[in-house]
Amino acid sequence: MDKIKVILIIIAVIVGGLGVLAAIGLIYSFLNYILLFGAIGLGGYIALKVFAKPEPKEIKAPDPRKEIKNIQRLLDEYKKDQ
């Protein structure tokens, strides 16, 4: 009975090793396609960033009350320093 267990364990190790080698081979065979699609995607992304026109930003008119507050604050700071 022990000899059968040892033989089955050896067979399982061999089949497992072959499975690992098959998975490595499959990944290796798809590596060229992965690199090709990655390079195409990276080129497309860079092209979009370089050649896309940025959306125009709206320039808001300055708020007079806020500007007066800023000037008042600066004058108060200037008076404190003197």
Backbone as ProteinMPNN parsed JSONL, in Angstrom:
{"seq_chain_A": "MDKIKVILIIIAVIVGGLGVLAAIGLIYSFLNYILLFGAIGLGGYIALKVFAKPEPKEIKAPDPRKEIKNIQRLLDEYKKDQ", "coords_chain_A": {"N_chain_A": [[0.818, -1.178, 0.0], [1.993, 1.242, 0.708], [3.807, 1.56, -1.347], [2.177, 2.092, -3.516], [1.069, 4.566, -2.796], [3.374, 6.151, -2.819], [4.066, 5.996, -5.53], [1.784, 7.21, -6.671], [2.007, 9.786, -5.55], [4.402, 10.619, -6.746], [3.594, 10.617, -9.431], [1.634, 12.618, -9.261], [3.214, 14.829, -8.585], [4.762, 15.038, -10.917], [2.759, 15.512, -12.873], [1.734, 17.92, -11.835], [4.016, 19.563, -12.069], [4.268, 19.573, -14.865], [1.931, 20.937, -15.45], [2.481, 23.451, -14.339], [4.642, 24.192, -15.978], [3.28, 24.283, -18.426], [1.538, 26.427, -17.953], [3.381, 28.528, -17.649], [4.484, 28.518, -20.217], [2.216, 29.246, -21.705], [1.71, 31.842, -20.765], [4.1, 33.018, -21.568], [3.887, 32.784, -24.344], [1.807, 34.565, -24.856], [2.984, 36.918, -24.197], [4.177, 38.593, -26.142], [1.928, 39.645, -27.448], [0.712, 40.989, -25.344], [2.646, 42.952, -24.774], [2.631, 44.296, -27.252], [-0.047, 45.295, -27.453], [-0.007, 46.866, -25.171], [1.949, 48.786, -25.858], [0.674, 50.012, -28.034], [-1.594, 51.033, -26.741], [-0.355, 52.813, -24.914], [0.845, 54.586, -26.71], [-1.453, 55.652, -27.912], [-2.636, 56.906, -25.703], [-0.703, 58.854, -25.078], [-0.79, 60.304, -27.461], [-3.392, 61.34, -27.345], [-3.154, 63.012, -25.106], [-1.257, 64.854, -26.023], [-2.235, 65.932, -28.468], [-4.856, 66.692, -28.015], [-7.169, 69.321, -27.623], [-7.204, 71.6, -24.987], [-9.957, 72.291, -22.807], [-11.531, 75.447, -22.906], [-11.099, 77.755, -20.255], [-13.264, 79.516, -18.143], [-13.021, 82.91, -17.361], [-13.492, 84.459, -14.428], [-15.118, 87.415, -13.354], [-13.603, 89.808, -11.202], [-14.563, 90.008, -7.768], [-15.81, 92.86, -6.365], [-16.28, 93.421, -3.631], [-14.8, 91.472, -2.318], [-12.211, 92.157, -3.137], [-11.959, 94.679, -1.943], [-12.009, 93.915, 0.734], [-9.629, 92.446, 0.851], [-7.745, 94.461, 0.33], [-8.222, 96.095, 2.522], [-7.459, 94.406, 4.593], [-4.726, 94.146, 4.019], [-3.925, 96.801, 4.433], [-4.446, 97.045, 7.174], [-2.58, 95.188, 8.196], [-0.246, 96.449, 7.398], [-0.366, 98.79, 8.945], [-0.103, 97.698, 11.489], [2.52, 96.777, 11.43], [3.928, 99.142, 11.501]], "CA_chain_A": [[0.0, 0.0, 0.0], [2.88, 2.396, 0.748], [4.423, 1.721, -2.668], [1.183, 2.719, -4.386], [0.998, 5.966, -2.398], [4.588, 6.816, -3.301], [3.945, 6.094, -6.989], [0.762, 8.218, -6.954], [2.576, 11.081, -5.203], [5.371, 10.947, -7.793], [2.812, 10.956, -10.624], [0.998, 13.912, -9.002], [4.26, 15.854, -8.673], [5.115, 15.173, -12.331], [1.64, 16.18, -13.555], [1.715, 19.302, -11.351], [5.136, 20.253, -12.702], [3.913, 19.8, -16.266], [0.912, 21.989, -15.464], [3.17, 24.725, -14.109], [5.381, 24.506, -17.199], [2.311, 24.664, -19.455], [1.06, 27.783, -17.633], [4.48, 29.446, -17.97], [4.552, 28.591, -21.68], [1.063, 30.003, -22.184], [1.963, 33.254, -20.452], [5.212, 33.457, -22.407], [3.421, 32.923, -25.724], [0.969, 35.754, -24.937], [3.755, 38.081, -23.786], [4.347, 39.494, -27.283], [0.67, 40.356, -27.668], [0.516, 41.909, -24.22], [3.55, 44.082, -24.989], [2.172, 45.025, -28.43], [-1.241, 46.059, -27.103], [0.406, 47.877, -24.204], [2.632, 49.864, -26.576], [-0.352, 50.725, -28.803], [-2.388, 51.796, -25.782], [0.465, 53.907, -24.403], [0.966, 55.561, -27.792], [-2.74, 56.337, -28.037], [-2.811, 57.778, -24.536], [0.193, 59.994, -25.24], [-1.308, 61.103, -28.574], [-4.551, 62.086, -26.858], [-2.703, 64.078, -24.212], [-0.486, 65.856, -26.748], [-2.965, 66.572, -29.547], [-6.197, 67.114, -27.618], [-7.244, 70.72, -27.232], [-7.777, 71.757, -23.645], [-11.206, 73.04, -22.767], [-11.272, 76.827, -22.451], [-11.544, 78.046, -18.897], [-13.938, 80.796, -18.02], [-12.38, 83.851, -16.441], [-14.528, 85.111, -13.629], [-14.868, 88.815, -13.033], [-13.252, 89.935, -9.78], [-15.624, 90.461, -6.875], [-15.327, 94.107, -5.767], [-16.301, 93.365, -2.156], [-13.662, 90.656, -1.878], [-11.008, 92.936, -3.366], [-11.904, 95.716, -0.911], [-11.621, 93.252, 1.99], [-8.197, 92.124, 0.762], [-6.993, 95.713, 0.471], [-8.378, 96.539, 3.913], [-6.627, 93.523, 5.418], [-3.337, 94.526, 3.796], [-3.686, 98.077, 5.113], [-4.383, 96.779, 8.621], [-1.294, 94.562, 8.471], [0.776, 97.467, 7.228], [-0.448, 99.671, 10.115], [0.423, 96.955, 12.652], [3.972, 96.7, 11.308], [4.515, 100.452, 11.712]], "C_chain_A": [[0.877, 1.263, 0.0], [3.529, 2.648, -0.606], [3.46, 2.407, -3.628], [1.061, 4.206, -4.064], [2.191, 6.743, -2.932], [4.504, 7.013, -4.808], [2.921, 7.173, -7.365], [1.262, 9.629, -6.626], [3.57, 11.529, -6.271], [4.65, 11.364, -9.073], [2.154, 12.333, -10.457], [2.011, 15.048, -9.104], [4.638, 16.087, -10.126], [4.011, 15.911, -13.087], [1.537, 17.642, -13.114], [2.829, 20.129, -11.974], [4.86, 20.542, -14.17], [2.854, 20.895, -16.395], [1.531, 23.361, -15.262], [3.949, 25.135, -15.354], [4.45, 24.924, -18.33], [1.793, 26.072, -19.209], [2.133, 28.819, -17.963], [4.602, 29.609, -19.483], [3.404, 29.396, -22.262], [1.253, 31.497, -21.947], [3.077, 33.796, -21.355], [4.774, 33.647, -23.85], [2.536, 34.153, -25.893], [1.738, 37.034, -24.608], [3.942, 39.08, -24.928], [3.082, 40.302, -27.533], [0.401, 41.36, -26.554], [1.393, 43.149, -24.398], [3.098, 44.932, -26.173], [0.958, 45.879, -28.1], [-0.921, 47.134, -26.067], [1.088, 49.054, -24.877], [1.635, 50.68, -27.4], [-1.195, 51.585, -27.872], [-1.624, 52.99, -25.23], [0.64, 54.995, -25.458], [-0.322, 56.34, -27.99], [-2.978, 57.306, -26.906], [-1.95, 59.03, -24.667], [-0.307, 60.901, -26.366], [-2.52, 61.919, -28.131], [-4.128, 63.244, -25.967], [-2.004, 65.201, -24.978], [-1.37, 66.635, -27.724], [-4.368, 67.029, -29.177], [-6.164, 68.576, -27.191], [-7.821, 70.814, -25.828], [-9.054, 72.578, -23.713], [-10.918, 74.452, -22.267], [-11.856, 77.051, -21.057], [-12.189, 79.427, -18.875], [-13.209, 81.656, -16.989], [-13.489, 84.597, -15.715], [-14.126, 86.559, -13.351], [-14.533, 88.926, -11.546], [-14.421, 90.501, -8.979], [-15.147, 91.731, -6.166], [-15.292, 94.069, -4.243], [-15.112, 92.563, -1.629], [-12.344, 91.424, -2.042], [-10.853, 94.03, -2.306], [-11.484, 95.114, 0.421], [-10.133, 92.92, 1.982], [-7.348, 93.379, 0.954], [-7.048, 96.209, 1.918], [-7.499, 95.706, 4.846], [-5.152, 93.889, 5.257], [-2.995, 95.849, 4.474], [-3.587, 97.892, 6.619], [-3.062, 96.133, 9.008], [-0.152, 95.576, 8.378], [0.798, 98.421, 8.437], [0.115, 98.995, 11.347], [1.939, 96.916, 12.624], [4.63, 98.034, 11.633], [4.371, 100.834, 13.116]], "O_chain_A": [[0.528, 2.25, -0.647], [3.777, 3.795, -0.979], [3.878, 3.212, -4.461], [0.959, 5.025, -4.978], [2.042, 7.856, -3.436], [4.836, 8.086, -5.311], [3.165, 7.963, -8.277], [0.963, 10.571, -7.361], [3.576, 12.697, -6.659], [5.036, 12.335, -9.724], [2.12, 13.122, -11.401], [1.703, 16.109, -9.646], [4.819, 17.235, -10.53], [4.293, 16.831, -13.854], [1.279, 18.514, -13.943], [2.607, 21.275, -12.364], [5.177, 21.623, -14.666], [2.88, 21.684, -17.34], [1.155, 24.323, -15.932], [3.92, 26.302, -15.745], [4.784, 25.817, -19.109], [1.625, 26.84, -20.157], [1.819, 29.879, -18.504], [4.803, 30.721, -19.973], [3.598, 30.152, -23.215], [0.985, 32.314, -22.829], [2.986, 34.922, -21.844], [5.235, 34.573, -24.517], [2.513, 34.737, -26.977], [1.188, 38.128, -24.733], [3.872, 40.288, -24.704], [3.149, 41.502, -27.799], [-0.087, 42.461, -26.81], [0.93, 44.271, -24.194], [3.172, 46.159, -26.112], [0.931, 47.065, -28.43], [-1.518, 48.209, -26.095], [0.838, 50.203, -24.513], [1.737, 51.906, -27.457], [-1.478, 52.742, -28.183], [-2.193, 54.073, -25.092], [0.59, 56.184, -25.143], [-0.291, 57.551, -28.211], [-3.471, 58.412, -27.126], [-2.414, 60.138, -24.398], [-0.255, 62.125, -26.245], [-2.65, 63.081, -28.515], [-4.684, 64.338, -26.063], [-2.142, 66.371, -24.621], [-1.271, 67.859, -27.804], [-5.012, 67.705, -29.978], [-5.252, 69.012, -26.489], [-8.823, 70.168, -25.523], [-9.206, 73.448, -24.57], [-10.154, 74.637, -21.32], [-12.954, 76.595, -20.737], [-11.713, 80.369, -19.508], [-12.836, 81.196, -15.91], [-14.311, 85.277, -16.33], [-12.953, 86.872, -13.144], [-15.115, 88.219, -10.723], [-15.164, 91.359, -9.456], [-14.161, 91.678, -5.43], [-14.379, 94.622, -3.629], [-14.498, 92.927, -0.627], [-11.467, 91.347, -1.182], [-9.747, 94.28, -1.826], [-10.702, 95.713, 1.159], [-9.452, 93.093, 2.992], [-6.343, 93.349, 1.664], [-6.05, 96.68, 2.464], [-6.876, 96.233, 5.768], [-4.412, 93.938, 6.24], [-1.906, 96.005, 5.025], [-2.744, 98.509, 7.27], [-2.479, 96.484, 10.034], [0.783, 95.556, 9.18], [1.872, 98.812, 8.894], [0.748, 99.652, 12.174], [2.583, 97.012, 13.669], [5.801, 98.051, 12.012], [4.804, 101.917, 13.509]]}, "name": "protein", "num_of_chains": 1, "seq": "MDKIKVILIIIAVIVGGLGVLAAIGLIYSFLNYILLFGAIGLGGYIALKVFAKPEPKEIKAPDPRKEIKNIQRLLDEYKKDQ"}
